[in-house]
Amino acid sequence: MTRNVRETVSRLIPDPGKSAILPKDGETNILITSALPYCNNVPHLGNIIGSVLSADVFSRYNRARNRRTLYICGTDEYGTASETAALKEHVTPRELCDKYHTVHKETYEWFDIGFDLFGRTSTPYHTEICQSIYLNLGKNGYLEKQVKEQTYCDGCAKFLADRYVEGICPHCGSPDARGDQCDGCSRTLDAIDLIEPRCLLDKSHKVVTRFSSHMYFKLDAIQPRLEEWIKESYKKGKWSPNATINTEGEIVDARMKSGLHPAPVTRDLTWGVPIPPLGREDDKEMDGKVLYVWFDAVIGYASITANYTPEWQQWWHNPDNVKLYQFMGKDNVYFHTIYFPGMLLADGRNWTMLHHVSTTEYLNYEGGKFSKSRNRGVFGPQARETGIPASVWRYYLLATRPETQDAMFSWADCIAANNNVLLKNFGNFVNRALKFVSSQYNGIIPESGDEPGPLSPNDPLDSEFVNEVNTLLKDYVDALENVKIRLGLQIAMLVSNRGNGYLQAAGLSKTFLAENPQRCAQVVSRAVNLIYVLSALIYPYMPSTSEAILEQLNAPARVIPEVLSTDILSGHRIGRPDHLFKPIDEKMEAVWKAKFEGVGGVSQEVAVPKRKAKKTTADNAKTNDVKENGTKSEDALALEARILEHGQYVRSLKEKKEAKEVIDAAVVELKKLKTELAVVEKA
């Protein structure tokens, strides 16, 4: 088919995993990681939005800006959790990790997560790099030996890690407390405090306590340098506020405020990275031990990169040319902002250090929490079983991303997001414009009179439209540059809404074509080019939808533009228009709620304390003030998105001819939102 598209808009950086990417001096090089998932379970929707999906959006955004971008993740495979899970499943740790690595990989592939490599920590490269860091810590004086009392199984003739021991809780008397925690009273335990301890491997064995030698990382010795680095990196990388540092740049982590203590580096296990000799007299005391999983897991980012390319040090020993962005849930902040950076500083080599950390709160499920033991919530492969496309899942999860406080998954909201936003806003605009080109112009873009390149902001007919779109494009780029993932998606939806409004105001129809063919051609050309812009804006969030739009446009993947331009030119033949989204029957809400509610109904009901809710509201108010440069605040953009969504909801009620009182109530709510927007815009 005939193509007539400006070459300067093409995306040059390949999609993730297509070819090896290396940083280049003098260019913007982006290294992205998402927290390594444990290899002993199946991820749920909260795990997916908390790290891998959010990081994927940022990765694709940077590729769509033609930046050299590497996105790395993989399964965290060593440690007690994997060993104990393997025991329960009657397999070896390697067999268990092989199984769950495949489950994770296939789940993320279905969700269109575009890793350059989804690797694993149980590799020779991982052992090599972990041991080199351990040896450097020893050489630089950051390791010390401590002797600790531990549980020991006479029958197995070995020390037992916490999770290999069960017994009576010394606090509540629960008979099956684990060596690290009691599920009966939720208290953290030390295995040596259990009453009548039992070996998980063989409950008939006698368990006693003995002393064992272990190496500890002297975090207290590195703390002064670490504090200096945290404050500098927080300011330079514009970290999102988290458990380590607040919005004023003050370190708030309780461990740092009270003074860090040496942290354990070794464990009495077999499944892990073997401890290399330091060339000291006490080396023999480390025989048979492995690195503690919290020490080796974070090094997995570098070792997985080494499995991606032998030139891995170009990414990880290149702080002058590479910016490292790390994505995780809030429970992982300490290890990425304190423990891991402290380790790299103590190592002494020129490591690429954290530039920006993006964290999320928890995503809960229908009034409670996700629970694998109760089979409550949607886990991994189950998302596909619903028949909801991956693009819709991605949209809803990202629109609900818990950025400043915990969020709640709701089937009703998920269905409404598809039917009222994606279908009636985004999909309607794309389908209406392209079907008109197909039916009225035989699929060929008409001569509009517009020159190739940026549309004039002083256009005599469409200056308001062009300026509004250009402002939204600037807001979109600003949001993503500052890793404001959810805000960027809201802005993309506002762009499509503006496109709908443009067609509506112009009165695009056969009559319009007959009465004013030149103006109709111009409107069609500008609408099609806005759709081309949307294909780039939506690519980070819904890559499959972006591909579908490009196929219907018969156009190559493009960069994210700064302004609206005429890039698809007259004479270009589009592909076959088709619906991007399909309606979801609202009756499915009850079906899916019943299917995924699990055993015993709501698990651990979630509620936000009033004091915390007030504080969150106040904090948001501080950070969402109108910007000094006159662009819209985050509050304003968020309200516009809500107004857009609720407006679609009101229209759907009218189309269904719902009861007048139902429609009136929805209209009142819509007016309330518009009033709130007016107040925010005047502030």
Protein Blocks (a to p, Z undefined) as FASTA:
>chain_A
ZZdddfklpcfbdcehkaccdddehiacdddddddddfkbccdfklmmmmmmmmmmmmmm
mmmnopacdddddddfbdjklmmmmmmnopafklmmmmmmmmmmmmmmmnopacfbdcdf
kbfklmmmmmmmmmmmmmnopaccddddddddfklopacdfklpgcddfklopakbcfkb
cfklopacdfklpghiacfklmkbccdddddddddddfklmmmmmmmmmmmmmmmnopac
dfkbcfkopafbfklmnopadddfbdcdfbdcddddehiaklmmmgoiacdfklmmmmmm
mmmmmmmpmklmmmmmomklcccdddddfklmmmmmmmmmmmmmmnopacdddfbdcddd
dddeehiacdfklopajehjlmmmnopafklmmmmmmmmocfkbccdddfklmmmmmmmm
mmmmmmmmmmmmmmmmmmmnnopacdehiagdjddfkbfklmmmmmmmmmmmmmmmmmmm
nopaklmmmmmmmmmmmmmmmmmmnopafklmmmmmmlmmmmmmmmmmmmmmmmmmmmmm
mmmlmmmmmmmnopacddddfbdcdfbcghiacdddddfbdcddfklmmmmmmmmnoghi
aahiadddfklmmmmmmmmmmmmgccfkopacfklmmmmmmmmmmmmmmmmmmmnopafk
lmmmmmmmmmmmmmmmmmmmmZZ
